[in-house]
Amino acid sequence: MTAVESAGGRVTAVVLADGTRISAPVVVNAAGPWSGRLNELAGVGADFTVGVRSMRQEVAHVLAPEGYRGPAVADVDLGTYFRGEVGGGLLVGGTDPD
Ligand SMILES: Cc1cc2nc3c(=O)[nH]c(=O)nc-3n(C[C@H](O)[C@H](O)[C@H](O)COP(=O)(O)OP(=O)(O)OC[C@H]3O[C@@H](n4cnc5c(N)ncnc54)[C@H](O)[C@@H]3O)c2cc1C
């Protein structure tokens, strides 16, 4: 979505990157870390009091031990975790930002 159109204080449509225009009386912002940018497109950024910022965390994607089917495990005191990933991988990460 590259634009949000509105009239009379109401959303009327969204415009996609290829120029397609989709009429929409309601637009749900589910853009995760990009949600602030979408609020700006809709012209509601100034009214939105919850801030969003990017945060860098180190995560390694490694091969899981053969046959690994374990749960996600986290040590919140140390701020580390690992969990299985599709394709026999394992995500090993930290929860503290840089
Ligand atoms: C490495 C890693 C591991 C994780 N592991 C776990 C886990 O094990 N368990 C867990 O619960 N959570 C995990 N998370 C967190 C989880 O991924 C997020 O909490 C979740 O994806 C948030 O979902 P969301 O739908 O809010 O946002 P997102 O998944 O970020 O989705 C937002 C979507 O909006 C789209 N978008 C952005 N801007 C636009 C635009 N202008 N127009 C159209 N589309 C747009 C993006 O392309 C994206 O697809 C992990 C995150 C990371 C990075």
PDBQT file of the ligand as one rigid body, heavy atoms in Angstrom, charges set to zero:
ROOT
HETATM    1  C1  LIG A 101      13.730 -13.795  14.089  1.00  0.00    +0.000 C 
HETATM    2  C2  LIG A 101      12.354 -13.667  14.728  1.00  0.00    +0.000 A 
HETATM    3  C3  LIG A 101      11.825 -14.740  15.420  1.00  0.00    +0.000 A 
HETATM    4  C4  LIG A 101      10.570 -14.652  16.018  1.00  0.00    +0.000 A 
HETATM    5  N1  LIG A 101      10.080 -15.723  16.683  1.00  0.00    +0.000 NA
HETATM    6  C5  LIG A 101       8.875 -15.666  17.253  1.00  0.00    +0.000 A 
HETATM    7  C6  LIG A 101       8.308 -16.788  17.939  1.00  0.00    +0.000 A 
HETATM    8  O1  LIG A 101       8.918 -17.845  18.032  1.00  0.00    +0.000 OA
HETATM    9  N2  LIG A 101       7.102 -16.660  18.502  1.00  0.00    +0.000 N 
HETATM   10  C7  LIG A 101       6.384 -15.501  18.421  1.00  0.00    +0.000 A 
HETATM   11  O2  LIG A 101       5.266 -15.450  18.949  1.00  0.00    +0.000 OA
HETATM   12  N3  LIG A 101       6.883 -14.420  17.781  1.00  0.00    +0.000 NA
HETATM   13  C8  LIG A 101       8.103 -14.471  17.198  1.00  0.00    +0.000 A 
HETATM   14  N4  LIG A 101       8.611 -13.377  16.566  1.00  0.00    +0.000 N 
HETATM   15  C9  LIG A 101       7.829 -12.145  16.558  1.00  0.00    +0.000 C 
HETATM   16  C10 LIG A 101       6.739 -12.244  15.489  1.00  0.00    +0.000 C 
HETATM   17  O3  LIG A 101       7.347 -12.520  14.252  1.00  0.00    +0.000 OA
HETATM   18  C11 LIG A 101       6.028 -10.899  15.444  1.00  0.00    +0.000 C 
HETATM   19  O4  LIG A 101       5.545 -10.580  16.722  1.00  0.00    +0.000 OA
HETATM   20  C12 LIG A 101       4.854 -10.999  14.469  1.00  0.00    +0.000 C 
HETATM   21  O5  LIG A 101       5.313 -11.362  13.201  1.00  0.00    +0.000 OA
HETATM   22  C13 LIG A 101       4.133  -9.670  14.401  1.00  0.00    +0.000 C 
HETATM   23  O6  LIG A 101       3.062  -9.865  13.499  1.00  0.00    +0.000 OA
HETATM   24  P1  LIG A 101       2.376  -8.656  12.800  1.00  0.00    +0.000 P 
HETATM   25  O7  LIG A 101       1.349  -9.247  11.896  1.00  0.00    +0.000 OA
HETATM   26  O8  LIG A 101       1.947  -7.652  13.824  1.00  0.00    +0.000 OA
HETATM   27  O9  LIG A 101       3.522  -7.927  11.954  1.00  0.00    +0.000 OA
HETATM   28  P2  LIG A 101       4.460  -8.495  10.796  1.00  0.00    +0.000 P 
HETATM   29  O10 LIG A 101       4.620  -9.981  10.835  1.00  0.00    +0.000 OA
HETATM   30  O11 LIG A 101       5.709  -7.647  10.876  1.00  0.00    +0.000 OA
HETATM   31  O12 LIG A 101       3.633  -8.174   9.477  1.00  0.00    +0.000 OA
HETATM   32  C14 LIG A 101       3.521  -6.873   8.961  1.00  0.00    +0.000 C 
HETATM   33  C15 LIG A 101       3.269  -7.010   7.478  1.00  0.00    +0.000 C 
HETATM   34  O13 LIG A 101       2.926  -5.729   6.947  1.00  0.00    +0.000 OA
HETATM   35  C16 LIG A 101       3.502  -5.641   5.672  1.00  0.00    +0.000 C 
HETATM   36  N5  LIG A 101       3.591  -4.228   5.284  1.00  0.00    +0.000 N 
HETATM   37  C17 LIG A 101       4.379  -3.257   5.813  1.00  0.00    +0.000 A 
HETATM   38  N6  LIG A 101       4.175  -2.095   5.194  1.00  0.00    +0.000 NA
HETATM   39  C18 LIG A 101       3.236  -2.325   4.247  1.00  0.00    +0.000 A 
HETATM   40  C19 LIG A 101       2.614  -1.509   3.261  1.00  0.00    +0.000 A 
HETATM   41  N7  LIG A 101       2.908  -0.200   3.118  1.00  0.00    +0.000 N 
HETATM   42  N8  LIG A 101       1.718  -2.075   2.454  1.00  0.00    +0.000 NA
HETATM   43  C20 LIG A 101       1.388  -3.405   2.558  1.00  0.00    +0.000 A 
HETATM   44  N9  LIG A 101       1.945  -4.233   3.475  1.00  0.00    +0.000 NA
HETATM   45  C21 LIG A 101       2.864  -3.690   4.301  1.00  0.00    +0.000 A 
HETATM   46  C22 LIG A 101       4.864  -6.307   5.816  1.00  0.00    +0.000 C 
HETATM   47  O14 LIG A 101       5.370  -6.681   4.545  1.00  0.00    +0.000 OA
HETATM   48  C23 LIG A 101       4.500  -7.495   6.683  1.00  0.00    +0.000 C 
HETATM   49  O15 LIG A 101       4.124  -8.605   5.904  1.00  0.00    +0.000 OA
HETATM   50  C24 LIG A 101       9.840 -13.448  15.938  1.00  0.00    +0.000 A 
HETATM   51  C25 LIG A 101      10.374 -12.342  15.225  1.00  0.00    +0.000 A 
HETATM   52  C26 LIG A 101      11.614 -12.468  14.626  1.00  0.00    +0.000 A 
HETATM   53  C27 LIG A 101      12.163 -11.269  13.853  1.00  0.00    +0.000 C 
ENDROOT
TORSDOF 0
